[in-house]
């Protein structure tokens, strides 16, 4: 009898989008390769696709497929061998009192208001700061795989941060994190440290951080979590010395 998962992989089709302005490198055009049909992509198949460099935005599973650029490298943190830097250890201690709650995907007015503040302060003019509620829902609250929504609150009860995380067969995938833009304590760094710890506690070897672009200052933080691997020519390996 044939393996249903193998059948699903063979049944998938991949199409390339039209060009659109690159979000990370100015004056460059980008394309994405999208896996379809979306209803076939369950948690197991999605785990396989992430291992091949794909990522998820709502129901769309995609990877970069640009005509004249290969700057985007899929990146994952080696959880078993991860060693926090001195600054990362300080960051972890500053936020140890956060109250954390993990739930399924759900609408929450407080989350959406925080998301809007984050976009307005961190990514003005990037196109996401004007998101309507429906776009927010499609981007972060729509999923056919196992996805967790995690909220982080101060001891006072103030909502400081929200993370959306996909659970894979071999790790976690950091879909998106947004936080109070004026809060101190490097919340974005702390969120990744927390996700690495969740992988460790669950016995999962990898934390997938999406794409790393050496030329993009927005992506610099990802390479600070070492050791890590990059997907190059179809194979995961540490970066070249």
FENFENTA-V167632 format. One record per pair of residues at least 24 apart in sequence whose C-alpha atoms are under 10 Angstrom apart, sorted by the first residue. I is the first residue (numbers start at 0). GAP is how many residues later the second one is. D is the distance in Angstrom with one decimal. If there is no record, write none. Layout:
# FENFENTA-V167632
I:GAP:D ; I:GAP:D
This chain:
# FENFENTA-V167632
4:35:9.5 ; 4:36:9.8 ; 4:37:9.5 ; 4:39:7.7 ; 4:40:6.9 ; 4:43:10.0 ; 5:39:8.9 ; 7:29:10.0 ; 7:32:6.5 ; 7:33:7.9 ; 7:34:9.4 ; 7:37:7.6 ; 8:26:10.0 ; 8:31:8.6 ; 8:32:8.7 ; 8:36:7.1 ; 8:37:9.9 ; 8:39:9.0 ; 8:40:9.1 ; 10:25:8.8 ; 10:26:8.6 ; 10:29:8.5 ; 11:24:5.6 ; 11:25:6.4 ; 11:26:8.7 ; 11:28:7.6 ; 11:29:8.5 ; 12:24:7.0 ; 12:25:9.8 ; 13:47:9.9 ; 13:48:9.0 ; 14:47:9.5 ; 14:50:9.9 ; 15:46:9.3 ; 15:47:9.7 ; 15:48:9.4 ; 15:49:7.3 ; 15:50:9.2 ; 16:45:9.9 ; 16:47:9.9 ; 16:48:8.7 ; 16:49:9.6 ; 17:48:9.9 ; 18:46:9.9 ; 18:47:8.2 ; 18:48:9.0 ; 19:46:10.0 ; 21:44:9.7 ; 22:103:7.6 ; 22:104:9.5 ; 22:193:9.9 ; 23:47:10.0 ; 23:48:9.6 ; 23:102:9.8 ; 23:189:8.2 ; 23:191:8.7 ; 23:192:6.2 ; 23:193:8.7 ; 23:194:7.5 ; 23:195:8.7 ; 24:46:9.1 ; 24:188:8.9 ; 24:190:7.6 ; 24:191:6.6 ; 24:192:9.6 ; 24:193:9.9 ; 25:190:9.6 ; 27:38:9.6 ; 27:40:9.2 ; 27:41:8.5 ; 28:37:7.5 ; 28:38:8.4 ; 28:39:8.7 ; 28:40:8.7 ; 29:34:7.5 ; 29:35:7.4 ; 29:36:5.1 ; 29:37:7.6 ; 29:38:8.8 ; 29:39:8.1 ; 29:40:10.0 ; 30:31:9.9 ; 30:32:8.7 ; 30:33:6.2 ; 30:34:5.2 ; 30:35:4.7 ; 30:36:7.3 ; 30:37:10.0 ; 30:38:9.7 ; 31:29:9.6 ; 31:30:6.2 ; 31:31:5.6 ; 31:32:4.5 ; 31:33:4.8 ; 31:34:6.8 ; 31:35:9.9 ; 32:28:8.4 ; 32:29:5.3 ; 32:30:5.4 ; 32:31:6.2 ; 32:32:5.5 ; 32:33:8.7 ; 33:26:6.9 ; 33:27:5.7 ; 33:28:4.3 ; 33:29:6.8 ; 33:30:8.9 ; 33:31:9.2 ; 34:25:7.4 ; 34:26:5.6 ; 34:27:6.2 ; 34:28:8.8 ; 35:24:8.2 ; 35:25:8.0 ; 35:26:9.5 ; 36:24:9.8 ; 37:106:8.4 ; 38:105:7.7 ; 39:104:9.3 ; 40:103:7.3 ; 40:104:7.7 ; 41:101:9.5 ; 41:102:6.1 ; 41:103:5.5 ; 41:104:8.5 ; 42:100:9.9 ; 42:101:7.4 ; 42:102:4.5 ; 42:103:6.1 ; 42:104:9.3 ; 42:123:9.0 ; 42:124:7.9 ; 42:125:6.9 ; 42:126:8.0 ; 43:101:8.3 ; 43:102:9.6 ; 43:123:9.9 ; 43:124:7.4 ; 43:125:6.9 ; 44:100:9.2 ; 44:123:9.5 ; 44:124:9.6 ; 45:98:9.3 ; 45:99:7.3 ; 45:100:9.7 ; 45:120:9.7 ; 45:121:9.8 ; 45:122:7.6 ; 45:123:9.1 ; 46:98:9.2 ; 46:119:9.4 ; 46:120:8.4 ; 46:121:5.1 ; 46:122:5.9 ; 46:123:7.5 ; 46:124:8.6 ; 46:125:9.4 ; 46:126:9.3 ; 47:120:8.7 ; 47:121:8.5 ; 47:122:9.4 ; 49:24:8.9 ; 49:118:8.5 ; 49:120:9.9 ; 49:123:8.4 ; 49:158:8.2 ; 49:160:9.0 ; 50:25:9.6 ; 50:117:9.7 ; 50:119:9.0 ; 50:157:9.1 ; 50:180:8.6 ; 50:183:9.3 ; 50:184:9.2 ; 50:185:8.6 ; 51:179:7.8 ; 51:180:9.9 ; 51:182:6.9 ; 51:183:8.4 ; 51:184:9.1 ; 52:155:9.6 ; 52:157:8.2 ; 52:158:8.5 ; 52:177:9.4 ; 52:178:6.9 ; 52:179:9.3 ; 52:181:8.4 ; 52:182:9.8 ; 52:183:9.6 ; 53:156:8.2 ; 53:157:9.5 ; 54:118:8.4 ; 54:119:9.6 ; 54:120:8.1 ; 54:153:9.3 ; 54:154:9.4 ; 54:155:6.6 ; 54:156:8.8 ; 55:83:9.1 ; 55:84:9.7 ; 55:87:8.7 ; 55:89:9.8 ; 55:110:9.0 ; 55:117:9.2 ; 55:118:9.9 ; 55:119:7.3 ; 55:154:9.2 ; 56:81:8.1 ; 56:82:5.6 ; 56:83:7.3 ; 56:84:9.7 ; 56:85:8.5 ; 56:86:8.5 ; 56:118:7.8 ; 56:119:9.4 ; 57:77:9.6 ; 57:78:9.4 ; 57:79:8.2 ; 57:80:5.4 ; 57:81:4.6 ; 57:82:5.9 ; 57:83:7.0 ; 57:84:5.0 ; 57:85:5.6 ; 57:86:8.6 ; 57:117:9.6 ; 58:79:7.7 ; 58:80:8.1 ; 58:81:9.5 ; 58:82:9.7 ; 58:83:6.4 ; 58:84:5.7 ; 58:85:6.9 ; 58:86:9.1 ; 59:78:9.8 ; 59:79:9.2 ; 59:82:9.7 ; 59:83:9.0 ; 59:84:10.0 ; 62:147:9.5 ; 62:148:9.1 ; 63:147:9.1 ; 69:143:9.2 ; 69:162:9.8 ; 70:140:9.2 ; 70:141:8.0 ; 70:142:5.6 ; 70:143:7.2 ; 70:144:7.7 ; 70:145:9.3 ; 71:138:9.2 ; 71:139:5.6 ; 71:140:5.7 ; 71:141:5.1 ; 71:142:8.1 ; 71:143:9.5 ; 71:144:9.7 ; 71:147:10.0 ; 71:158:9.8 ; 71:159:9.6 ; 71:160:9.9 ; 72:137:8.2 ; 72:138:5.2 ; 72:139:5.1 ; 72:140:6.4 ; 72:141:8.7 ; 72:156:9.5 ; 72:157:6.0 ; 72:158:6.1 ; 72:159:7.1 ; 73:134:8.0 ; 73:135:7.6 ; 73:136:5.6 ; 73:137:4.4 ; 73:138:6.2 ; 73:139:9.0 ; 73:155:8.3 ; 73:156:5.6 ; 73:157:5.3 ; 73:158:8.1 ; 73:162:8.8 ; 74:131:9.8 ; 74:132:8.6 ; 74:133:6.2 ; 74:134:5.8 ; 74:135:6.0 ; 74:136:5.7 ; 74:137:6.1 ; 74:138:9.6 ; 74:147:8.0 ; 74:148:8.4 ; 74:153:6.8 ; 74:154:5.7 ; 74:155:4.7 ; 74:156:6.7 ; 74:157:9.8 ; 74:161:8.6 ; 74:162:9.6 ; 74:163:9.6 ; 74:164:9.8 ; 75:95:9.3 ; 75:96:9.5 ; 75:97:8.8 ; 75:98:9.9 ; 75:129:9.6 ; 75:130:6.1 ; 75:131:5.3 ; 75:132:4.2 ; 75:133:5.7 ; 75:134:7.6 ; 75:135:8.9 ; 75:136:9.5 ; 75:146:9.0 ; 75:147:9.4 ; 75:149:9.2 ; 75:150:9.5 ; 75:151:8.9 ; 75:152:5.6 ; 75:153:5.4 ; 75:154:6.7 ; 75:155:8.6 ; 75:160:8.9 ; 75:161:9.8 ; 75:162:9.7 ; 76:94:9.7 ; 76:115:9.9 ; 76:119:7.9 ; 76:128:8.3 ; 76:129:5.6 ; 76:130:5.1 ; 76:131:6.5 ; 76:132:7.6 ; 76:145:8.9 ; 76:146:8.9 ; 76:147:9.8 ; 76:148:6.6 ; 76:149:6.6 ; 76:150:6.2 ; 76:151:4.3 ; 76:152:6.5 ; 76:153:9.2 ; 76:161:9.9 ; 77:93:9.9 ; 77:118:8.9 ; 77:121:10.0 ; 77:126:9.7 ; 77:127:6.3 ; 77:128:5.4 ; 77:129:7.1 ; 77:130:9.3 ; 77:147:8.8 ; 77:148:7.2 ; 77:149:5.7 ; 77:150:5.3 ; 77:151:7.2 ; 77:160:9.5 ; 78:92:9.0 ; 78:116:9.7 ; 78:117:6.2 ; 78:118:8.0 ; 78:119:9.7 ; 78:120:6.9 ; 78:121:6.4 ; 78:124:9.1 ; 78:125:7.6 ; 78:126:5.3 ; 78:127:5.5 ; 78:128:6.8 ; 78:146:9.5 ; 78:147:8.9 ; 78:148:8.2 ; 78:149:8.6 ; 79:116:9.3 ; 79:117:9.9 ; 79:119:9.1 ; 79:120:7.0 ; 79:123:8.8 ; 79:124:8.6 ; 79:125:6.3 ; 79:126:8.3 ; 79:147:9.3 ; 80:124:9.3 ; 80:145:8.0 ; 80:146:6.7 ; 80:147:9.1 ; 81:111:9.9 ; 81:114:8.4 ; 81:115:9.9 ; 81:118:9.8 ; 81:143:7.2 ; 81:144:5.7 ; 81:145:5.7 ; 81:146:8.2 ; 82:142:7.9 ; 82:143:6.6 ; 82:144:7.7 ; 83:109:8.3 ; 83:140:8.9 ; 83:141:7.2 ; 83:142:7.6 ; 83:143:9.7 ; 84:139:8.4 ; 84:140:8.3 ; 84:141:8.8 ; 86:102:9.9 ; 87:98:9.2 ; 87:101:7.4 ; 87:102:7.8 ; 87:105:7.9 ; 87:136:9.2 ; 87:137:9.0 ; 88:101:9.4 ; 88:104:9.2 ; 89:95:9.1 ; 89:96:10.0 ; 89:100:9.8 ; 90:93:10.0 ; 90:94:6.2 ; 90:95:6.5 ; 90:96:8.2 ; 90:97:10.0 ; 90:98:7.5 ; 90:99:6.3 ; 90:102:9.0 ; 91:93:8.7 ; 91:94:9.1 ; 91:95:9.3 ; 91:97:8.5 ; 91:98:5.9 ; 91:99:9.2 ; 91:101:7.3 ; 91:102:8.3 ; 92:92:9.5 ; 92:97:9.3 ; 93:90:9.3 ; 93:91:6.3 ; 93:92:9.0 ; 93:93:9.6 ; 93:96:9.0 ; 94:57:9.9 ; 94:59:8.6 ; 94:89:9.6 ; 94:90:6.9 ; 94:91:9.0 ; 94:92:8.0 ; 94:95:7.4 ; 94:96:9.8 ; 95:58:9.9 ; 95:94:9.3 ; 95:98:9.9 ; 96:55:9.9 ; 96:56:8.9 ; 96:57:7.2 ; 96:58:6.8 ; 97:53:9.7 ; 97:54:6.1 ; 97:55:5.6 ; 97:56:5.1 ; 97:57:6.4 ; 97:58:9.6 ; 97:59:9.4 ; 97:60:10.0 ; 97:61:9.8 ; 97:62:8.9 ; 97:63:9.9 ; 98:52:8.2 ; 98:53:5.6 ; 98:54:5.0 ; 98:55:6.2 ; 98:56:6.6 ; 98:57:9.5 ; 98:58:8.2 ; 98:59:9.8 ; 98:60:9.4 ; 98:61:9.9 ; 99:50:6.9 ; 99:51:5.8 ; 99:52:4.7 ; 99:53:6.5 ; 99:54:9.1 ; 99:61:9.6 ; 99:62:9.6 ; 100:48:8.4 ; 100:49:5.6 ; 100:50:5.4 ; 100:51:6.7 ; 100:52:8.6 ; 100:61:9.7 ; 101:46:6.4 ; 101:47:5.7 ; 101:48:4.3 ; 101:49:6.5 ; 101:50:9.0 ; 101:60:9.7 ; 101:61:9.3 ; 101:62:9.6 ; 101:63:10.0 ; 102:44:8.9 ; 102:45:5.8 ; 102:46:5.3 ; 102:47:6.3 ; 102:48:8.4 ; 102:61:9.9 ; 103:37:9.1 ; 103:42:8.7 ; 103:43:6.7 ; 103:44:5.2 ; 103:45:5.6 ; 103:46:8.4 ; 103:60:9.5 ; 104:32:9.5 ; 104:35:8.1 ; 104:36:5.5 ; 104:37:7.6 ; 104:38:8.3 ; 104:41:9.7 ; 104:42:7.0 ; 104:43:6.4 ; 104:44:5.5 ; 104:45:9.1 ; 104:59:8.3 ; 105:31:8.9 ; 105:34:9.5 ; 105:35:6.5 ; 105:36:9.2 ; 105:42:9.8 ; 105:43:7.8 ; 106:26:9.6 ; 106:29:9.6 ; 106:30:7.6 ; 106:33:9.8 ; 106:34:7.4 ; 108:24:9.7 ; 109:49:7.8 ; 110:40:8.5 ; 110:48:8.0 ; 110:49:9.5 ; 110:50:8.4 ; 110:51:7.1 ; 110:67:9.1 ; 110:68:9.4 ; 111:24:7.8 ; 111:25:9.3 ; 111:50:9.8 ; 111:66:10.0 ; 113:45:8.0 ; 113:46:8.1 ; 113:47:7.9 ; 113:48:8.5 ; 113:64:7.5 ; 113:65:6.7 ; 113:66:6.5 ; 113:67:8.8 ; 114:46:9.0 ; 114:47:8.5 ; 114:62:9.1 ; 114:63:6.1 ; 114:64:7.2 ; 114:65:8.4 ; 114:66:9.7 ; 115:62:9.3 ; 115:63:9.9 ; 115:64:9.9 ; 116:61:9.2 ; 116:62:8.5 ; 116:63:7.2 ; 116:64:7.2 ; 116:65:9.6 ; 117:43:9.7 ; 117:59:9.8 ; 117:60:6.2 ; 117:61:6.1 ; 117:62:6.2 ; 117:63:5.5 ; 117:64:9.0 ; 118:59:8.2 ; 118:60:9.5 ; 118:62:8.8 ; 119:61:9.1 ; 120:59:9.3 ; 120:60:6.5 ; 120:61:8.7 ; 121:56:9.5 ; 121:57:9.8 ; 121:58:9.9 ; 121:59:7.0 ; 138:36:9.7 ; 138:37:9.5 ; 139:24:7.0 ; 139:25:9.7 ; 139:35:8.1 ; 139:36:7.7 ; 139:37:9.9 ; 146:25:9.5 ; 146:26:9.3 ; 146:28:9.1 ; 147:27:9.8 ; 148:27:9.9 ; 148:28:9.8 ; 149:27:9.3 ; 149:41:10.0 ; 150:26:9.8 ; 150:27:10.0 ; 150:28:9.7 ; 151:27:9.0 ; 151:35:9.7 ; 151:39:9.1 ; 159:27:8.2 ; 160:26:7.4 ; 160:27:8.5 ; 160:30:8.4 ; 161:29:8.9 ; 162:25:9.6 ; 162:28:7.6 ; 162:29:9.6 ; 162:32:9.5 ; 164:30:8.6 ; 164:43:9.9 ; 165:42:9.5 ; 166:32:9.6 ; 166:37:9.7 ; 166:40:9.8 ; 167:36:8.7 ; 167:38:9.3 ; 167:39:9.5 ; 167:40:9.5 ; 168:35:7.9 ; 168:36:9.7 ; 168:37:9.7 ; 169:29:9.1 ; 169:33:8.8 ; 169:34:5.4 ; 169:35:6.1 ; 169:36:6.3 ; 169:37:8.6 ; 169:38:9.7 ; 170:24:9.8 ; 170:25:9.3 ; 170:27:9.4 ; 170:28:6.3 ; 170:29:9.3 ; 170:31:8.7 ; 170:32:8.4 ; 170:33:4.7 ; 170:34:5.8 ; 170:35:4.6 ; 170:36:5.5 ; 170:37:7.2 ; 171:24:8.5 ; 171:26:8.5 ; 171:27:6.7 ; 171:30:9.9 ; 171:32:7.6 ; 171:33:8.9 ; 171:34:6.7 ; 171:35:5.0 ; 171:36:6.1 ; 171:37:8.8 ; 172:33:8.5 ; 172:34:5.9 ; 172:35:4.6 ; 172:36:6.3 ; 172:37:7.5 ; 173:33:7.3 ; 173:34:6.2 ; 173:35:5.5 ; 173:36:7.2 ; 174:33:8.9 ; 174:34:7.8 ; 174:35:7.7 ; 175:33:9.3 ; 175:34:9.6 ; 187:33:9.2 ; 188:32:7.9 ; 188:33:9.2 ; 188:35:9.4 ; 188:36:9.3 ; 191:30:9.1 ; 191:33:8.6 ; 192:32:8.5 ; 195:29:9.4
